[in-house]
């Protein structure tokens, strides 16, 4: 009889249809999940981001147990250094013969699993494809081969054709245009009611995590309270429904707007749930498309929203896996200035920058105009060293 297997589930793999879960057997295999120092500290992650991920992981583990799985959950208080330590602890207790992992979304972790984990664990490590994205890394590589320019717009059109989203039966885009970006640039005039994001009260599990993060990271960047993010699939679906009804109809007009006094405008705030696996990107896009087909949202709003997921999200992932590991060291403009201290403190007379940093500190979130047009453009103008601004984004709002 074959030895039992361990299935490692990462903090951004909280999806019931995960490839490793699909291959596993609850009667024989055991799941490992872990909150470890290395993943929480390789950049100084925003405390609210840690609360979201750890709470969502704990809720997902509880769901798996209800479904009949045995879950070894290693909390932050156990003091494990890295994920491999957590797996090793479970492997010794379980006498496992193999580790199954859906491939991680970071090159750093994937290479460690491939190169070092089999020897450290003394068992085979099998990486399975992450099928939750709409474009395989190999498909993107084929698309990019031989092209002089890797323009997102052309990739986006191919993805529209591939998925059929916002397409007519004759193969033409709905509305006769692929891209309505020119209709996404209105200045917010205050006439439309700002709905705000869906908000949920923390339950007992989330409260425990808030206390845990406060204890272990008392001086880390980021406010812990108020915490209102969704931490389960059911709550994430409610957040999606809230956005589709309350904000999507005006998202297109004011997609590129900023206004003092509101940090969210009509943005979806769904990226945490997409990135953690609580929402499926294709289902989200299909739900938005239905709003257009049923007359509940205009085309410039729905196309602009779908473009962010089907276009930019998939495109950036494709570029990442195409160009890593050299991509991380790119610095073609030879920028070498240090990141200014006010990116952490917000103490600057530049009001738009101060507001963007404040919003980021409070919410572990900033919409794309705050990131791109304010903090990103300023870093470019100042010649900030690329890796420093990259790590700042990853710390304060990356993957959330």
Phi, psi and omega in degrees: 000130182296150178291151180293163182244154170260144176238113179271127176245123182275169185292343176252025180234042186269059185236128180297335180268018181304140185300323180291323176293322180297329181272343184279171181228112182302333182284340185239325188262164181231141180264143175240130173226148187206141169258110188235157186297318184298313182290332179276347190229003181292339158227158183284077185303139175308136184296324180292328176295318177297319178299313180303310184293313182294319179293316178298321177298315182294322177293322179292320177300319178297321178296317180296321178297320178297334180273002175104002179278149167267124185239121169271109181251118181257108182281167183300329181294343178287344174072024179288140186286315181214176184296325180297323176300319180295316179296318180299319179299315179290322182297321180293322180286333190255349184056049184284152179252346182202151174245127174256134178219129166291130190307135181289162181273003180240134179301316181309310184284321179299316180294322177298318179296320183285320191265327191243329187296318181304320180289318181294324185268341185059038172207162182286146179241118182247118179268130180252151182295140173275106186268011184276351178266161187269347177228120177294150178301323179293323178294318178295319180298319177295319179297322184282339187300126175082358181277138176284328179228133178261076185276130180302322184302318181288322175297316181301318178297320178297322179291326175297315179296319183295318184269339185079006181291130180054042178242147174274161179302334181275006178089003178265154179290145175303134180083359177079001179224146178281330194220127179249031182301326179296342179259016181247026192233023180288148173279134180290125185257002178084000183279330181271136179294133178273117188283334186072163181283163170294140183231138181233139177287136178298137175272186184298321179297313180295322177299319177298320180291320177303315179296321180297312181293322177299322181289316186276334184228062185293335185251008182287149177302140171113133176286143175270327184240147355282147177250120184224012180291152175282142185233007176228163178298319180298315178295321179298322178293326175293322177296321176297314180298321178298315180296313184300322182277317191266327190242325185305321182303334181249359183300317184299313182299318190247025182300325184256017184269158168227150176210143178285136178103352176214127185268353190240329187049240183247021179287157190279328188055035180263352184301322178302320186282328172293314185289330178275347179096008180282340175235147178266126186298322180293318179295324177296314179296319179295323178295320177294319179298321178299325178299322177289312183299328182267004176078020182263353178204144182285163185295321182295331177286312184291315178297317180298322179290312180298325179300324180296325183268303184289327179270282189296315183298313180289324180295312181296321176298317179298316178299318181303306183286336177290321191253347179290150006271351183297332184303324183294336182261002181297138177201065190290340177266006178052050180271127186226007179288150176285151176296126181300147182298334184286352171295338177261322186269332186075007184273089180208152178281351175285102190299319183295323178291314179301319180291321179295317179292319177302312180299319179295317179296320183286322192247350190056034184208143168211135181285173194293335178285319175300319181285308188284308190277336183256284185291325179290312180296322179296316178300322178296314181295326180278350182071037180293136179303132193302315184296327180293316180289326175300312182291330175295313178299317180297324182286316192270332179206005179295140179065015176229000000 
